[in-house]
Amino acid sequence: MFFGRRFPVEKEEETLISTEIYSCSDDSCIGWMRKNFASDDLLCPMCGSTMDSGVKDLPEI
Ligand SMILES: [Zn+2]
């Protein structure tokens, strides 16, 4: 489901791809990583908490 994003976009030519990621299970932490680059232990690189799988729109690499 998509909701309108009303904040201005400076680089509209940038293509965002829905990418599988792991995000930190701690709501107060912004840590996440791409599944492709996830470490074997699946712990947050910022705080060491466990990670939950999810999807994030990221620039194509
Ligand atoms: Zn974290």
N, CA, C, O and the ligand as a Tripos MOL2 file, in Angstrom:
@<TRIPOS>MOLECULE
protein
  245   243    62     0     0
PROTEIN
NO_CHARGES

@<TRIPOS>ATOM
      1 N           0.8540   -1.1970    0.0000 N.3       1 MET1
      2 CA          0.0000    0.0000    0.0000 C.3       1 MET1
      3 C           0.8850    1.2410    0.0000 C.2       1 MET1
      4 O           1.8580    1.3160    0.7500 O.2       1 MET1
      5 N           0.5490    2.2010   -0.8330 N.am      2 PHE2
      6 CA          1.3570    3.4160   -0.9340 C.3       2 PHE2
      7 C           0.5780    4.6160   -0.4180 C.2       2 PHE2
      8 O          -0.6060    4.7780   -0.7130 O.2       2 PHE2
      9 N           1.2470    5.4410    0.3430 N.am      3 PHE3
     10 CA          0.6850    6.7220    0.7370 C.3       3 PHE3
     11 C           1.5090    7.8100    0.0620 C.2       3 PHE3
     12 O           2.7060    7.6420   -0.1680 O.2       3 PHE3
     13 N           0.8630    8.9150   -0.2490 N.am      4 GLY4
     14 CA          1.5820    9.9930   -0.9140 C.3       4 GLY4
     15 C           2.7020   10.5250   -0.0420 C.2       4 GLY4
     16 O           2.5350   10.7410    1.1590 O.2       4 GLY4
     17 N           3.8420   10.7310   -0.6700 N.am      5 ARG5
     18 CA          4.9540   11.3320    0.0490 C.3       5 ARG5
     19 C           5.0100   12.7870   -0.3510 C.2       5 ARG5
     20 O           5.3170   13.1150   -1.4970 O.2       5 ARG5
     21 N           4.7140   13.6570    0.5910 N.am      6 ARG6
     22 CA          4.5430   15.0640    0.2550 C.3       6 ARG6
     23 C           5.8200   15.8770    0.4380 C.2       6 ARG6
     24 O           5.8930   17.0240   -0.0040 O.2       6 ARG6
     25 N           6.8100   15.3020    1.0750 N.am      7 PHE7
     26 CA          8.0340   16.0900    1.2230 C.3       7 PHE7
     27 C           8.7430   16.1980   -0.1190 C.2       7 PHE7
     28 O           8.6750   15.2820   -0.9390 O.2       7 PHE7
     29 N           9.4210   17.3170   -0.3390 N.am      8 PRO8
     30 CA         10.0490   17.5290   -1.6500 C.3       8 PRO8
     31 C          11.1590   16.5150   -1.9230 C.2       8 PRO8
     32 O          11.9140   16.1330   -1.0290 O.2       8 PRO8
     33 N          11.2320   16.1050   -3.1510 N.am      9 VAL9
     34 CA         12.2650   15.1640   -3.5690 C.3       9 VAL9
     35 C          13.2610   15.9140   -4.4320 C.2       9 VAL9
     36 O          12.8930   16.4940   -5.4540 O.2       9 VAL9
     37 N          14.5140   15.9030   -4.0240 N.am     10 GLU10
     38 CA         15.5220   16.6770   -4.7620 C.3      10 GLU10
     39 C          16.0710   15.9080   -5.9510 C.2      10 GLU10
     40 O          16.3720   16.4990   -6.9890 O.2      10 GLU10
     41 N          16.2030   14.5980   -5.8090 N.am     11 LYS11
     42 CA         16.8040   13.8170   -6.8840 C.3      11 LYS11
     43 C          15.7620   12.8480   -7.4210 C.2      11 LYS11
     44 O          15.7890   11.6600   -7.1020 O.2      11 LYS11
     45 N          14.8480   13.3540   -8.2320 N.am     12 GLU12
     46 CA         13.7460   12.5170   -8.6850 C.3      12 GLU12
     47 C          14.1860   11.4390   -9.6480 C.2      12 GLU12
     48 O          13.4840   10.4470   -9.8430 O.2      12 GLU12
     49 N          15.3640   11.6310  -10.2590 N.am     13 GLU13
     50 CA         15.7990   10.6330  -11.2170 C.3      13 GLU13
     51 C          16.3220    9.3700  -10.5410 C.2      13 GLU13
     52 O          16.5730    8.3590  -11.1960 O.2      13 GLU13
     53 N          16.4810    9.4440   -9.2310 N.am     14 GLU14
     54 CA         17.0050    8.2930   -8.5150 C.3      14 GLU14
     55 C          15.9380    7.2010   -8.4480 C.2      14 GLU14
     56 O          14.8210    7.4460   -7.9940 O.2      14 GLU14
     57 N          16.2790    6.0200   -8.8920 N.am     15 THR15
     58 CA         15.3450    4.9050   -8.8870 C.3      15 THR15
     59 C          15.4410    4.1600   -7.5640 C.2      15 THR15
     60 O          16.5170    3.7200   -7.1590 O.2      15 THR15
     61 N          14.3110    4.0260   -6.9040 N.am     16 LEU16
     62 CA         14.2950    3.2900   -5.6450 C.3      16 LEU16
     63 C          13.7330    1.8960   -5.8670 C.2      16 LEU16
     64 O          12.7000    1.7170   -6.5120 O.2      16 LEU16
     65 N          14.4210    0.9330   -5.3300 N.am     17 ILE17
     66 CA         14.0380   -0.4590   -5.4720 C.3      17 ILE17
     67 C          13.6160   -0.9840   -4.1010 C.2      17 ILE17
     68 O          14.3090   -0.7520   -3.1100 O.2      17 ILE17
     69 N          12.5040   -1.6780   -4.0390 N.am     18 SER18
     70 CA         12.1270   -2.3360   -2.7830 C.3      18 SER18
     71 C          13.1280   -3.4560   -2.5210 C.2      18 SER18
     72 O          13.1640   -4.4590   -3.2340 O.2      18 SER18
     73 N          13.9240   -3.2680   -1.4990 N.am     19 THR19
     74 CA         15.0440   -4.1570   -1.2280 C.3      19 THR19
     75 C          14.8190   -4.8740    0.0990 C.2      19 THR19
     76 O          14.4020   -4.2620    1.0810 O.2      19 THR19
     77 N          15.0940   -6.1590    0.1200 N.am     20 GLU20
     78 CA         14.9680   -6.9050    1.3710 C.3      20 GLU20
     79 C          16.1010   -6.5100    2.3110 C.2      20 GLU20
     80 O          17.2750   -6.5080    1.9380 O.2      20 GLU20
     81 N          15.7230   -6.1850    3.5120 N.am     21 ILE21
     82 CA         16.6990   -5.7370    4.4990 C.3      21 ILE21
     83 C          16.4270   -6.4070    5.8350 C.2      21 ILE21
     84 O          15.3980   -7.0570    6.0200 O.2      21 ILE21
     85 N          17.3370   -6.2450    6.7390 N.am     22 TYR22
     86 CA         17.0840   -6.5170    8.1450 C.3      22 TYR22
     87 C          17.1280   -5.1950    8.8790 C.2      22 TYR22
     88 O          18.0540   -4.4050    8.6900 O.2      22 TYR22
     89 N          16.1270   -4.9480    9.7200 N.am     23 SER23
     90 CA         16.1330   -3.7330   10.5190 C.3      23 SER23
     91 C          16.1690   -4.1070   11.9920 C.2      23 SER23
     92 O          15.7210   -5.1800   12.3950 O.2      23 SER23
     93 N          16.7120   -3.1970   12.7790 N.am     24 CYS24
     94 CA         16.8840   -3.4570   14.1990 C.3      24 CYS24
     95 C          15.5260   -3.6180   14.8750 C.2      24 CYS24
     96 O          14.5810   -2.8860   14.5800 O.2      24 CYS24
     97 N          15.4420   -4.5780   15.7760 N.am     25 SER25
     98 CA         14.1750   -4.8100   16.4820 C.3      25 SER25
     99 C          13.9320   -3.7620   17.5690 C.2      25 SER25
    100 O          12.8370   -3.6840   18.1260 O.2      25 SER25
    101 N          14.9440   -2.9620   17.8670 N.am     26 ASP26
    102 CA         14.7980   -1.9180   18.8790 C.3      26 ASP26
    103 C          14.2280   -0.6630   18.2140 C.2      26 ASP26
    104 O          14.8570   -0.0740   17.3360 O.2      26 ASP26
    105 N          13.0430   -0.2670   18.6410 N.am     27 ASP27
    106 CA         12.3820    0.8620   17.9990 C.3      27 ASP27
    107 C          13.1710    2.1580   18.1120 C.2      27 ASP27
    108 O          13.0130    3.0460   17.2740 O.2      27 ASP27
    109 N          14.0040    2.2840   19.1130 N.am     28 SER28
    110 CA         14.7510    3.5210   19.2940 C.3      28 SER28
    111 C          16.0460    3.5320   18.4910 C.2      28 SER28
    112 O          16.7890    4.5130   18.5220 O.2      28 SER28
    113 N          16.3170    2.4530   17.7770 N.am     29 CYS29
    114 CA         17.5590    2.3380   17.0170 C.3      29 CYS29
    115 C          17.2460    2.4040   15.5240 C.2      29 CYS29
    116 O          16.2510    1.8440   15.0640 O.2      29 CYS29
    117 N          18.1040    3.0910   14.7750 N.am     30 ILE30
    118 CA         17.8720    3.2160   13.3310 C.3      30 ILE30
    119 C          18.7020    2.2180   12.5340 C.2      30 ILE30
    120 O          18.7690    2.3080   11.3080 O.2      30 ILE30
    121 N          19.3340    1.2720   13.2160 N.am     31 GLY31
    122 CA         20.2150    0.3390   12.5220 C.3      31 GLY31
    123 C          19.4670   -0.5800   11.5620 C.2      31 GLY31
    124 O          18.3820   -1.0700   11.8730 O.2      31 GLY31
    125 N          20.0580   -0.8040   10.4020 N.am     32 TRP32
    126 CA         19.5150   -1.7590    9.4370 C.3      32 TRP32
    127 C          20.6270   -2.1280    8.4790 C.2      32 TRP32
    128 O          21.6540   -1.4510    8.4300 O.2      32 TRP32
    129 N          20.4340   -3.2040    7.7090 N.am     33 MET33
    130 CA         21.3970   -3.5680    6.6780 C.3      33 MET33
    131 C          20.7030   -4.3610    5.5870 C.2      33 MET33
    132 O          19.6910   -5.0250    5.8080 O.2      33 MET33
    133 N          21.2880   -4.2660    4.4010 N.am     34 ARG34
    134 CA         20.7470   -5.0400    3.2890 C.3      34 ARG34
    135 C          20.9580   -6.5290    3.5560 C.2      34 ARG34
    136 O          21.9760   -6.9330    4.1190 O.2      34 ARG34
    137 N          19.9780   -7.3400    3.1420 N.am     35 LYS35
    138 CA         20.1230   -8.7830    3.3360 C.3      35 LYS35
    139 C          21.3790   -9.3110    2.6570 C.2      35 LYS35
    140 O          22.0450  -10.2130    3.1640 O.2      35 LYS35
    141 N          21.6890   -8.7330    1.5000 N.am     36 ASN36
    142 CA         22.8610   -9.2010    0.7640 C.3      36 ASN36
    143 C          24.1450   -9.0410    1.5600 C.2      36 ASN36
    144 O          25.0970   -9.8020    1.3880 O.2      36 ASN36
    145 N          24.1590   -8.0330    2.4420 N.am     37 PHE37
    146 CA         25.3800   -7.7210    3.1690 C.3      37 PHE37
    147 C          25.2370   -8.0400    4.6480 C.2      37 PHE37
    148 O          26.0610   -7.6200    5.4610 O.2      37 PHE37
    149 N          24.1970   -8.7790    4.9980 N.am     38 ALA38
    150 CA         23.9630   -9.0540    6.4110 C.3      38 ALA38
    151 C          25.0730   -9.9350    6.9760 C.2      38 ALA38
    152 O          25.5870  -10.8330    6.3090 O.2      38 ALA38
    153 N          25.4150   -9.6530    8.1980 N.am     39 SER39
    154 CA         26.4090  -10.4900    8.8670 C.3      39 SER39
    155 C          25.7620  -11.8080    9.2840 C.2      39 SER39
    156 O          24.5400  -11.8950    9.4010 O.2      39 SER39
    157 N          26.5730  -12.8170    9.5040 N.am     40 ASP40
    158 CA         26.0510  -14.1550    9.7860 C.3      40 ASP40
    159 C          25.2470  -14.2110   11.0830 C.2      40 ASP40
    160 O          24.2860  -14.9730   11.1880 O.2      40 ASP40
    161 N          25.6410  -13.4070   12.0650 N.am     41 ASP41
    162 CA         24.9600  -13.4970   13.3550 C.3      41 ASP41
    163 C          23.6680  -12.6800   13.3930 C.2      41 ASP41
    164 O          22.9090  -12.7710   14.3580 O.2      41 ASP41
    165 N          23.4080  -11.8730   12.3400 N.am     42 LEU42
    166 CA         22.1840  -11.0880   12.2550 C.3      42 LEU42
    167 C          21.9470  -10.2360   13.4990 C.2      42 LEU42
    168 O          20.8400  -10.1920   14.0360 O.2      42 LEU42
    169 N          22.9910   -9.5680   13.9410 N.am     43 LEU43
    170 CA         22.8330   -8.6480   15.0490 C.3      43 LEU43
    171 C          23.0490   -7.2250   14.5370 C.2      43 LEU43
    172 O          23.8530   -6.9790   13.6380 O.2      43 LEU43
    173 N          22.3140   -6.3120   15.1310 N.am     44 CYS44
    174 CA         22.3910   -4.9200   14.7010 C.3      44 CYS44
    175 C          23.8220   -4.4060   14.8240 C.2      44 CYS44
    176 O          24.4490   -4.5570   15.8730 O.2      44 CYS44
    177 N          24.3480   -3.7920   13.7420 N.am     45 PRO45
    178 CA         25.7110   -3.2760   13.7980 C.3      45 PRO45
    179 C          25.8420   -2.0670   14.7240 C.2      45 PRO45
    180 O          26.9520   -1.6920   15.1010 O.2      45 PRO45
    181 N          24.7320   -1.4680   15.0840 N.am     46 MET46
    182 CA         24.7890   -0.2570   15.9040 C.3      46 MET46
    183 C          24.5980   -0.5440   17.3880 C.2      46 MET46
    184 O          25.2510    0.0770   18.2270 O.2      46 MET46
    185 N          23.7070   -1.4820   17.7230 N.am     47 CYS47
    186 CA         23.4290   -1.6900   19.1460 C.3      47 CYS47
    187 C          23.5020   -3.1560   19.5590 C.2      47 CYS47
    188 O          23.4380   -3.4570   20.7510 O.2      47 CYS47
    189 N          23.6350   -4.0700   18.6070 N.am     48 GLY48
    190 CA         23.7900   -5.4760   18.9590 C.3      48 GLY48
    191 C          22.4870   -6.2130   19.2120 C.2      48 GLY48
    192 O          22.5140   -7.3800   19.6020 O.2      48 GLY48
    193 N          21.3400   -5.5610   18.9990 N.am     49 SER49
    194 CA         20.0590   -6.2470   19.1560 C.3      49 SER49
    195 C          19.8120   -7.1790   17.9740 C.2      49 SER49
    196 O          20.5090   -7.1170   16.9610 O.2      49 SER49
    197 N          18.8140   -8.0390   18.1200 N.am     50 THR50
    198 CA         18.4500   -8.8970   17.0050 C.3      50 THR50
    199 C          17.8060   -8.0600   15.9010 C.2      50 THR50
    200 O          17.3240   -6.9530   16.1440 O.2      50 THR50
    201 N          17.8060   -8.6080   14.6880 N.am     51 MET51
    202 CA         17.2820   -7.8950   13.5370 C.3      51 MET51
    203 C          16.0230   -8.5850   13.0300 C.2      51 MET51
    204 O          15.9110   -9.8100   13.0910 O.2      51 MET51
    205 N          15.0740   -7.7930   12.5280 N.am     52 ASP52
    206 CA         13.8670   -8.3260   11.9070 C.3      52 ASP52
    207 C          13.9510   -8.1050   10.4080 C.2      52 ASP52
    208 O          14.4220   -7.0600    9.9590 O.2      52 ASP52
    209 N          13.5020   -9.0750    9.6350 N.am     53 SER53
    210 CA         13.5170   -8.8930    8.1960 C.3      53 SER53
    211 C          12.4180   -7.9380    7.7780 C.2      53 SER53
    212 O          11.3720   -7.8580    8.4210 O.2      53 SER53
    213 N          12.6610   -7.2140    6.6950 N.am     54 GLY54
    214 CA         11.6970   -6.2430    6.2230 C.3      54 GLY54
    215 C          12.0720   -5.7870    4.8320 C.2      54 GLY54
    216 O          12.9500   -6.3630    4.1900 O.2      54 GLY54
    217 N          11.3950   -4.7420    4.3690 N.am     55 VAL55
    218 CA         11.6400   -4.2150    3.0380 C.3      55 VAL55
    219 C          11.8220   -2.7120    3.1520 C.2      55 VAL55
    220 O          11.1160   -2.0470    3.9110 O.2      55 VAL55
    221 N          12.7700   -2.1810    2.3960 N.am     56 LYS56
    222 CA         13.0400   -0.7540    2.4120 C.3      56 LYS56
    223 C          13.2870   -0.3130    0.9710 C.2      56 LYS56
    224 O          13.9180   -1.0310    0.1960 O.2      56 LYS56
    225 N          12.7910    0.8590    0.6200 N.am     57 ASP57
    226 CA         13.0590    1.4040   -0.7190 C.3      57 ASP57
    227 C          14.4370    2.0420   -0.7320 C.2      57 ASP57
    228 O          14.6890    3.0120   -0.0180 O.2      57 ASP57
    229 N          15.3280    1.4900   -1.5480 N.am     58 LEU58
    230 CA         16.7100    1.9450   -1.5880 C.3      58 LEU58
    231 C          17.1150    2.2330   -3.0130 C.2      58 LEU58
    232 O          16.5740    1.6460   -3.9500 O.2      58 LEU58
    233 N          18.0790    3.1470   -3.1850 N.am     59 PRO59
    234 CA         18.6170    3.3760   -4.5260 C.3      59 PRO59
    235 C          19.2350    2.0930   -5.0740 C.2      59 PRO59
    236 O          19.8220    1.3050   -4.3330 O.2      59 PRO59
    237 N          19.0940    1.9020   -6.3650 N.am     60 GLU60
    238 CA         19.6730    0.7180   -6.9780 C.3      60 GLU60
    239 C          21.1910    0.7460   -6.8540 C.2      60 GLU60
    240 O          21.8140    1.8010   -6.9750 O.2      60 GLU60
    241 N          21.7810   -0.4210   -6.6140 N.am     61 ILE61
    242 CA         23.2450   -0.4720   -6.5420 C.3      61 ILE61
    243 C          23.7780   -1.4280   -7.5740 C.2      61 ILE61
    244 O          24.9900   -1.6130   -7.6770 O.2      61 ILE61
    245 ZN         20.0370   -1.5080   16.6980 Zn       62 ZN62
@<TRIPOS>BOND
     1     1     2 1
     2     2     3 1
     3     3     4 2
     4     3     5 am
     5     5     6 1
     6     6     7 1
     7     7     8 2
     8     7     9 am
     9     9    10 1
    10    10    11 1
    11    11    12 2
    12    11    13 am
    13    13    14 1
    14    14    15 1
    15    15    16 2
    16    15    17 am
    17    17    18 1
    18    18    19 1
    19    19    20 2
    20    19    21 am
    21    21    22 1
    22    22    23 1
    23    23    24 2
    24    23    25 am
    25    25    26 1
    26    26    27 1
    27    27    28 2
    28    27    29 am
    29    29    30 1
    30    30    31 1
    31    31    32 2
    32    31    33 am
    33    33    34 1
    34    34    35 1
    35    35    36 2
    36    35    37 am
    37    37    38 1
    38    38    39 1
    39    39    40 2
    40    39    41 am
    41    41    42 1
    42    42    43 1
    43    43    44 2
    44    43    45 am
    45    45    46 1
    46    46    47 1
    47    47    48 2
    48    47    49 am
    49    49    50 1
    50    50    51 1
    51    51    52 2
    52    51    53 am
    53    53    54 1
    54    54    55 1
    55    55    56 2
    56    55    57 am
    57    57    58 1
    58    58    59 1
    59    59    60 2
    60    59    61 am
    61    61    62 1
    62    62    63 1
    63    63    64 2
    64    63    65 am
    65    65    66 1
    66    66    67 1
    67    67    68 2
    68    67    69 am
    69    69    70 1
    70    70    71 1
    71    71    72 2
    72    71    73 am
    73    73    74 1
    74    74    75 1
    75    75    76 2
    76    75    77 am
    77    77    78 1
    78    78    79 1
    79    79    80 2
    80    79    81 am
    81    81    82 1
    82    82    83 1
    83    83    84 2
    84    83    85 am
    85    85    86 1
    86    86    87 1
    87    87    88 2
    88    87    89 am
    89    89    90 1
    90    90    91 1
    91    91    92 2
    92    91    93 am
    93    93    94 1
    94    94    95 1
    95    95    96 2
    96    95    97 am
    97    97    98 1
    98    98    99 1
    99    99   100 2
   100    99   101 am
   101   101   102 1
   102   102   103 1
   103   103   104 2
   104   103   105 am
   105   105   106 1
   106   106   107 1
   107   107   108 2
   108   107   109 am
   109   109   110 1
   110   110   111 1
   111   111   112 2
   112   111   113 am
   113   113   114 1
   114   114   115 1
   115   115   116 2
   116   115   117 am
   117   117   118 1
   118   118   119 1
   119   119   120 2
   120   119   121 am
   121   121   122 1
   122   122   123 1
   123   123   124 2
   124   123   125 am
   125   125   126 1
   126   126   127 1
   127   127   128 2
   128   127   129 am
   129   129   130 1
   130   130   131 1
   131   131   132 2
   132   131   133 am
   133   133   134 1
   134   134   135 1
   135   135   136 2
   136   135   137 am
   137   137   138 1
   138   138   139 1
   139   139   140 2
   140   139   141 am
   141   141   142 1
   142   142   143 1
   143   143   144 2
   144   143   145 am
   145   145   146 1
   146   146   147 1
   147   147   148 2
   148   147   149 am
   149   149   150 1
   150   150   151 1
   151   151   152 2
   152   151   153 am
   153   153   154 1
   154   154   155 1
   155   155   156 2
   156   155   157 am
   157   157   158 1
   158   158   159 1
   159   159   160 2
   160   159   161 am
   161   161   162 1
   162   162   163 1
   163   163   164 2
   164   163   165 am
   165   165   166 1
   166   166   167 1
   167   167   168 2
   168   167   169 am
   169   169   170 1
   170   170   171 1
   171   171   172 2
   172   171   173 am
   173   173   174 1
   174   174   175 1
   175   175   176 2
   176   175   177 am
   177   177   178 1
   178   178   179 1
   179   179   180 2
   180   179   181 am
   181   181   182 1
   182   182   183 1
   183   183   184 2
   184   183   185 am
   185   185   186 1
   186   186   187 1
   187   187   188 2
   188   187   189 am
   189   189   190 1
   190   190   191 1
   191   191   192 2
   192   191   193 am
   193   193   194 1
   194   194   195 1
   195   195   196 2
   196   195   197 am
   197   197   198 1
   198   198   199 1
   199   199   200 2
   200   199   201 am
   201   201   202 1
   202   202   203 1
   203   203   204 2
   204   203   205 am
   205   205   206 1
   206   206   207 1
   207   207   208 2
   208   207   209 am
   209   209   210 1
   210   210   211 1
   211   211   212 2
   212   211   213 am
   213   213   214 1
   214   214   215 1
   215   215   216 2
   216   215   217 am
   217   217   218 1
   218   218   219 1
   219   219   220 2
   220   219   221 am
   221   221   222 1
   222   222   223 1
   223   223   224 2
   224   223   225 am
   225   225   226 1
   226   226   227 1
   227   227   228 2
   228   227   229 am
   229   229   230 1
   230   230   231 1
   231   231   232 2
   232   231   233 am
   233   233   234 1
   234   234   235 1
   235   235   236 2
   236   235   237 am
   237   237   238 1
   238   238   239 1
   239   239   240 2
   240   239   241 am
   241   241   242 1
   242   242   243 1
   243   243   244 2
@<TRIPOS>SUBSTRUCTURE
     1 MET1         2 RESIDUE 1 A MET
     2 PHE2         6 RESIDUE 1 A PHE
     3 PHE3        10 RESIDUE 1 A PHE
     4 GLY4        14 RESIDUE 1 A GLY
     5 ARG5        18 RESIDUE 1 A ARG
     6 ARG6        22 RESIDUE 1 A ARG
     7 PHE7        26 RESIDUE 1 A PHE
     8 PRO8        30 RESIDUE 1 A PRO
     9 VAL9        34 RESIDUE 1 A VAL
    10 GLU10       38 RESIDUE 1 A GLU
    11 LYS11       42 RESIDUE 1 A LYS
    12 GLU12       46 RESIDUE 1 A GLU
    13 GLU13       50 RESIDUE 1 A GLU
    14 GLU14       54 RESIDUE 1 A GLU
    15 THR15       58 RESIDUE 1 A THR
    16 LEU16       62 RESIDUE 1 A LEU
    17 ILE17       66 RESIDUE 1 A ILE
    18 SER18       70 RESIDUE 1 A SER
    19 THR19       74 RESIDUE 1 A THR
    20 GLU20       78 RESIDUE 1 A GLU
    21 ILE21       82 RESIDUE 1 A ILE
    22 TYR22       86 RESIDUE 1 A TYR
    23 SER23       90 RESIDUE 1 A SER
    24 CYS24       94 RESIDUE 1 A CYS
    25 SER25       98 RESIDUE 1 A SER
    26 ASP26      102 RESIDUE 1 A ASP
    27 ASP27      106 RESIDUE 1 A ASP
    28 SER28      110 RESIDUE 1 A SER
    29 CYS29      114 RESIDUE 1 A CYS
    30 ILE30      118 RESIDUE 1 A ILE
    31 GLY31      122 RESIDUE 1 A GLY
    32 TRP32      126 RESIDUE 1 A TRP
    33 MET33      130 RESIDUE 1 A MET
    34 ARG34      134 RESIDUE 1 A ARG
    35 LYS35      138 RESIDUE 1 A LYS
    36 ASN36      142 RESIDUE 1 A ASN
    37 PHE37      146 RESIDUE 1 A PHE
    38 ALA38      150 RESIDUE 1 A ALA
    39 SER39      154 RESIDUE 1 A SER
    40 ASP40      158 RESIDUE 1 A ASP
    41 ASP41      162 RESIDUE 1 A ASP
    42 LEU42      166 RESIDUE 1 A LEU
    43 LEU43      170 RESIDUE 1 A LEU
    44 CYS44      174 RESIDUE 1 A CYS
    45 PRO45      178 RESIDUE 1 A PRO
    46 MET46      182 RESIDUE 1 A MET
    47 CYS47      186 RESIDUE 1 A CYS
    48 GLY48      190 RESIDUE 1 A GLY
    49 SER49      194 RESIDUE 1 A SER
    50 THR50      198 RESIDUE 1 A THR
    51 MET51      202 RESIDUE 1 A MET
    52 ASP52      206 RESIDUE 1 A ASP
    53 SER53      210 RESIDUE 1 A SER
    54 GLY54      214 RESIDUE 1 A GLY
    55 VAL55      218 RESIDUE 1 A VAL
    56 LYS56      222 RESIDUE 1 A LYS
    57 ASP57      226 RESIDUE 1 A ASP
    58 LEU58      230 RESIDUE 1 A LEU
    59 PRO59      234 RESIDUE 1 A PRO
    60 GLU60      238 RESIDUE 1 A GLU
    61 ILE61      242 RESIDUE 1 A ILE
    62 ZN62       245 GROUP 0 **** ****
